Amino acid sequence: MSAILEKLGVHSRATAVTNAFPSTAASRVRATSTPALHPGAMEHYVDGAAYDRRYEGRTEDIEFYGRVARDAETILEYGAGTGRLTLPLARSGKKVLAVDLSSAMLRVLDERLSLEDMSVRSRVVTQAGDMRTFSTPRRFDLVVVGFHTFCHLYSRADVVAFLARVREHLKPGGV
């Protein structure tokens, strides 16, 4: 598991992950500082190309977030991964701060961005970060956490910490 975490760029959490997730669900709920992803789910996010192949047919959420973002100019996307939502949002003229815990996934997003027109590249900033603790002085019209990302918050403390970050980053009247 440590090798998987290192591939994700989560070097400092390797011991914490191993200790935070004994085999029972009850112990996961009690954990106050769990990793953003359960160790069994980590491997899923090491290979961005494999992730993209697995989910390339899923587009309903992309269309949904496009509609939700219609009136937004600035978007904070937690769990941006390889850019499934980021790129379509940026192509539609939105400025997106794309945050993900996995540096491997963000590398794929950065590679994809390099192939985009400069107008799209200039609207996206990628940032490695944990959605429970990430902080920026910027405020956004819209905060999104697409696909299954929210489901990787395993404890009440993690959910509360994440929602506090969302609130902190929204402009007044933001969604």
RATAVEN-V67123 format. One record per residue. PHI is phi in radians with two decimals (NA if undefined). D_CENTER is the distance of its C-alpha to the mean C-alpha in Angstrom with 2 decimals. Layout:
{{PHI D_CENTER} {PHI D_CENTER}}
This chain:
{{NA 20.45} {-1.02 20.60} {-1.11 20.66} {-1.12 17.43} {-1.10 15.76} {-1.12 17.52} {-1.07 16.34} {-1.36 12.70} {1.39 13.97} {-1.97 13.98} {-1.07 17.75} {-1.27 18.49} {-1.79 17.13} {-0.97 19.13} {-1.20 22.01} {-1.08 20.12} {-1.15 18.26} {-1.04 21.63} {-1.37 23.33} {-1.33 20.82} {-2.16 20.95} {-1.07 24.60} {-1.22 25.36} {-1.59 25.78} {-1.13 23.39} {-1.04 25.29} {-1.21 24.46} {-1.17 20.70} {-1.15 21.22} {-1.22 23.37} {-1.07 20.90} {-1.76 19.85} {-2.40 17.43} {-1.45 15.72} {-1.19 12.97} {-1.15 9.47} {-2.20 10.67} {-1.15 14.34} {-0.90 16.30} {-1.17 17.39} {-1.62 13.99} {-1.03 13.11} {-1.03 15.36} {-1.02 13.59} {-1.90 10.84} {-1.46 13.56} {-1.93 15.03} {-1.06 13.01} {-1.14 16.30} {-1.15 16.95} {-1.05 13.65} {-1.09 14.58} {-1.09 18.11} {-1.12 17.30} {-1.96 15.47} {-1.08 17.37} {-1.44 19.56} {-1.56 17.05} {-2.23 17.28} {-1.02 18.12} {-1.20 14.72} {-1.12 14.68} {-1.11 18.11} {-1.04 17.28} {-1.16 14.57} {-1.06 17.10} {-1.20 19.68} {-1.08 17.75} {-1.50 17.02} {-0.85 20.67} {-1.68 21.83} {-1.52 18.87} {-1.79 19.18} {-2.09 16.13} {-2.33 12.56} {-1.83 9.59} {-1.96 6.40} {-1.52 3.53} {1.26 0.95} {-1.14 4.06} {0.96 5.76} {-1.57 9.38} {1.76 9.54} {-0.91 10.82} {-1.69 10.37} {-0.93 10.26} {-1.14 13.65} {-1.06 15.54} {-1.14 14.66} {-1.17 15.85} {-1.10 18.79} {-1.51 19.80} {1.74 20.22} {-1.48 17.20} {-1.61 15.95} {-2.15 12.17} {-1.71 10.31} {-1.74 7.17} {-1.96 5.14} {-2.63 3.80} {-1.24 6.41} {-1.55 8.12} {-1.17 10.56} {-1.12 12.05} {-1.18 9.41} {-1.14 9.36} {-1.07 13.13} {-1.12 13.32} {-1.05 11.64} {-1.08 14.14} {-1.10 16.87} {-1.11 16.31} {-1.06 16.41} {-1.09 19.65} {-1.58 21.23} {-1.49 20.62} {-1.04 23.25} {-0.99 23.27} {-1.10 22.79} {-1.33 19.32} {-0.97 18.43} {-1.24 19.65} {-1.66 17.30} {-2.10 13.99} {-2.13 12.96} {-1.78 10.31} {-2.59 9.62} {-1.30 8.81} {-3.11 8.14} {-1.65 7.85} {-1.13 6.83} {-1.47 10.45} {-2.22 12.11} {-1.02 10.60} {-2.47 13.46} {-2.52 14.90} {-1.26 18.23} {-1.22 17.04} {-2.13 17.06} {-2.22 15.67} {-1.24 17.32} {-2.52 14.32} {-2.07 11.01} {-2.15 8.99} {-2.40 6.60} {-1.48 7.83} {1.00 9.57} {-1.79 9.65} {-0.99 6.45} {-1.05 8.87} {-1.21 11.40} {-1.56 10.13} {-1.67 11.59} {-1.70 15.11} {-2.21 17.31} {-1.05 18.49} {-1.05 17.96} {-1.16 14.22} {-1.12 14.09} {-1.09 16.44} {-1.08 14.66} {-1.08 11.38} {-1.12 13.71} {-1.15 15.67} {-1.16 12.89} {-1.05 12.45} {-1.03 16.24} {-1.06 16.61} {-1.67 14.65} {-1.51 16.38} {-1.22 19.65} {-0.96 22.63} {1.45 22.63} {-1.27 18.94} {-2.07 17.09}}
